[in-house]
Amino acid sequence: MQVKTGKGTISMMVVLAIWSLSLAVDLPGLAVTPIEGSLRHIFTDATDLKIQMLTVLPNLVIIPFVLLSGKLSETKHKVLVITLGTILYIVAGALSLFTNSLTALIWLSCLLGAGCGLILPFSTGLIADVFTGKYRMKQMGIISAIGNVALVLATFAVGFLVAGDLEHTWHRAFFVYLIPLLSLVLIPFLNKIPKSDYQDAPATTDASSSTTADQKAATATAPAKDAKATTTAATAPAIPAVDADGFSTKGQVVKGGFYIGRTIWLLLAYFFFVFATCIPSYYLPNFDWISSEQASTMTSTFYFAMFVVGIALTPVMKFFRKGTFIAAAAMLLLSFVLFIFVQKSVAVYIIAAALCGLGNGIAQPIFYTKATEVVTSDKKSTLSLAYLQVANYVAISLVPVIISAGQKIFHTTSTLFPFVFVGIATAIVFLFVIIRSRHFVFGMSKNYY
């Protein structure tokens, strides 16, 4: 079976190999979270800090290794980097099954983060290499869906594996870290990706395009004493007025192969979406009227909604068209309105969680695709996606820090505060999305759908 890429076709086995990389990239820390309380009883001499490090450290270690992987993506050794990351991930998971030392588990969690960080940029970067146009957007939606459904299923799997006497079953939770074994089996198929897809093909927005007519005119009429300066200006790379998707590049500065302005705004927007959509899973368990089972249902609903909309991304985008990002922001805002104003209703909170997931599920693949368009060369796409993933993990790490700071500033300990605080911010961002809906970050091109 062959799959259309926008450039031609590619084997389904290659596509499956690429998809498999998304199965485990969101799992670090997952095995520990459901058994965190029990670990305090199993390791009686452990401090709260040590227990927390098992979930926090993998996400922190991921960040530098994501950046390293992004830089290595510019070499000819992509498959080697993916293989190394996959092996590190599997080794960390396998050893965790047998260790009885909390200190060893902490070190293995760091190894897990390193392996995940090496894989992470390629889970989207290979899509950018192989696919283009609407086919790329569709695949970004699929891998986003795969990552989210894997997270939901793995969460249930951990609960099933450790059922019974936790003192004897807690090791089983780490079986979920062996999921990359599937990727390891499929990695050889990545060698069948056409070599041309790995080449440094200039993007359609490449800043190395020919000099403009104005520059040529300036060169022809410039005084002799300014000849050197005008020659430099004439030979300097010019940025086209609009890119291939019709978005203006006016005022954009190019440095290191990146449109600096676009990159900064894209990272800030993605940071906010990740930050905002983390609030329900972080703070819903704090409500005294919500049981742990109900909180788990709401969180699962959030990820399942992301999965559904990721699979159906193309028809969703065809329905909303240029208003797709506005619709995503509206869903996110409506979810916070429900969280804030309709309390003590489990059904309404489940609906709110679903809306939050739908909004994020629509926005996430668009962010991925736009990250491949802030560069002047296709060779930089994976590095750009690595920067986007750094924004993701920084946002996740800063959620409790920023909310705690806000509580101190406003002198409140209300369980509703995180939702009110982020809800107001989401309303402001929603207006900004409407205002900037014809610009690059929040604008939608027909090429996407």
C-alpha positions, 0 to 999 in steps of 0.5 A, a space after each residue: 500500500 502506498 500513501 500520498 505525500 504531496 511529492 509522490 507516494 511512499 510505502 505504508 510501512 515507512 509511514 507506520 515507522 514514523 507513526 510509531 515514534 509518537 507512541 511513547 514520546 508523551 509517556 515519561 513520568 506516566 508509570 510513576 504518577 498512578 503509584 506515587 502515593 504507594 512509593 512513599 510507603 514502599 520506600 519509607 526513607 524517601 523524601 517527598 522531593 525524591 518521589 517528585 523527581 521521578 516525574 519531574 526529572 524526565 521532563 527536565 532532561 528532555 529539554 536539552 536532549 530535544 535541542 541536541 537532537 534538533 541540531 543533529 537533525 541537520 546531519 546525515 545521521 537522522 536514523 542513527 540518532 532515532 535508533 540511539 534514542 529508542 535504545 536508551 528509552 528501552 534500556 531505561 524502561 527495562 532496567 526499571 522493571 528490576 531495580 529496588 533502589 529509588 536512587 537508581 529509579 531517579 537515574 533511570 528516569 533521567 536516561 528515559 528523558 534523554 532517550 525521549 528527547 532524542 526521539 521527540 523532534 523526529 516524531 514530527 520532523 520526519 513528517 515535515 521531511 516526507 509530506 508537504 501541503 495538506 498531506 503534511 497537515 493531515 499527518 500532523 493531525 494523525 501523529 498528534 492523535 496517536 500520541 494522545 490515544 497512547 497516553 490514555 491507553 497507557 494510563 489505563 494499562 498502568 492501572 491494570 498492571 499494578 492492580 492488587 498488592 502494590 508492594 509486589 506489583 509496582 514494578 509492572 508499571 514500567 512495562 509501558 516504557 517498553 512500547 518503543 520496542 515496536 519503533 525499534 522493529 520498524 526503524 529499518 523502514 526509515 531507511 526507505 525514505 527517499 534521499 531527496 526528502 533529506 536534502 537541503 531543498 530550499 523552502 518556497 519562502 527561502 530568503 536566498 531568493 533573487 534580489 528585488 527590482 528596487 535593489 537593482 535600481 538602487 545599484 544602477 543609480 547609486 553614487 560611486 562613493 556608495 558603490 560598496 554599500 549598494 553592492 552589498 545591499 544588492 547581493 544580500 538575500 532578499 525576503 519575498 513580500 509574501 510566502 507560499 501561503 500568502 502571508 506577508 513577510 514584511 519587516 521579518 528579520 532572517 537569522 540562522 535560517 529562521 524568520 525571527 519574528 514569526 518564530 518568537 510569536 509561534 513559540 509564545 502562542 504554543 507556550 500559552 496553548 500548552 500552559 492553558 490546556 494543562 490547567 484541568 489535569 493539574 487542578 481538577 483533582 483539587 476540587 473536594 467534590 470531584 473524586 479521583 475517578 471522576 478527575 481521571 475520567 475528565 482527563 481521559 476525556 480531554 485526551 480522547 477529544 484530542 485524539 478524535 479531532 486529530 484523526 478528523 483534522 482535514 474535514 474539521 479544517 475544511 468546515 472552519 476554513 480560515 476560521 479554524 484557529 478562531 474556532 480552536 481558541 473559542 472552544 478553549 475559552 468556552 471550556 474555561 467559562 464552563 469550569 468557572 461558572 458551572 460548578 459541582 456538575 461532573 457532566 458539565 466538567 466532562 463537556 468542558 474537558 472535551 471542549 478543551 481537548 478539541 481546541 488543543 487537538 485542532 491547534 496542535 497540528 497547526 502549530 507543528 505545521 507552522 513550525 516547518 514554515 518559520 525556516 528558510 530551508 527545509 533542512 531546519 524544519 526538525 530543529 524548528 520543531 525541536 524549539 517548539 517541543 522545548 516551549 511545550 516542556 517549559 510550559 508544562 514545567 512552569 504551570 505550578 510555578 506561575 499559578 503559585 506566583 499568581 496565588 501569592 500576588 492575589 492572596 488566594 488559595 481558592 481551588 477555582 483561582 487557576 481556572 479564573 486566572 487562565 480563563 481571563 488570559 484565554 479571553 485576551 488571547 481569543 481576541 488577539 487570535 481574531 485580530 491577527 487571524 490574517 497573519 502568519 501564526 493564527 492565519 489559515 492557508 488553503 494549502 492546509 486543507 
